[in-house]
Amino acid sequence: MTGPEHPHRTWLYVPGDRPDRIGKALDSGADAVILDLEDAVAPDAKERARRTVTGVLAEGRPAYVRINAPGTPDGDADIGLLASAPGALAGVRIPKCEDPAGLRRVADALGVPVLPVLESALGVENALALATAHPLVTGISLGEADLSADLRVTGGDALAWPRSRVVVAARAAGLPSPPQSVWTAVRDLDGLRADTAAGHRAGFFGRSVIHPAQIPVVHEACAPDPADVAWARDLMDQLTRRDGTAAWIDSAGRFVDKAVVERASWILAVAASAHRPEKEGSPS
């Protein structure tokens, strides 16, 4: 699961039936790679994609997999294969999640971290129930294209409430801040940068991406301000000298309590993620 030292900034989707692209994705510098068995794979290529994905996982390079919706023939086939396949399965993204009981069945069957994607009105309504459905739920996120269609809305502002809902549900469940959905205008990197920064201010961290060119832009947008990092390091240094004091006034005359310390700790975790090694043994 995503640990506090290295929160994932980028989750790169790659079609599960394209071994040529999978190799490039694993070498791309994305913090996590998602081998997609769902939307990126045509119906007649699903079985080939399953074989490709299990072969990649058997090679020992950790990756996540997005399965098809549980309860569908393809989703059940994905679950059955991944439950018995050896390899480096880091976790599973589960699309179109609405039912906590169904999510629990998938988690029990796979025994790896599961990350439900909320793509309907009912999924958003059940956000907290899904986030707390099973100990293996390690994150939740929105699928905004499907959600917009289900809600019959257009434009980003129409999704303001669902976005806030998933941020609150994730944190209420003790999960990482959710990643943003895909920015589909692949060539609009300035728009991606601005939208990612806005999402960060709204409680998201990182996002799903669909092209390697988007990775450095998202990483840059997620990087904390150097002044904030310096402040956080100074505060944590002061904390080690406080002998358990619950609250105090710092050297600049600002009140410091548990909430302020938690913010400083998060800033340092994000700063650490920006300096992680290019190749890690596992996206854990």
PyMOL commands that set and color helices and strands:
alter all, ss='L'
color gray80, all
select helices_A, chain A and resi 19-26+43-58+73-84+100-110+121-125+127-131+144-151+156-172+189-201+214-222+226-240+258-273
alter helices_A, ss='H'
color red, helices_A
select strands_A, chain A and resi 10-15+32-36+63-66+89-94+114-118+141-142+207-209+248-249+255-256
alter strands_A, ss='S'
color yellow, strands_A
deselect
rebuild
show_as cartoon
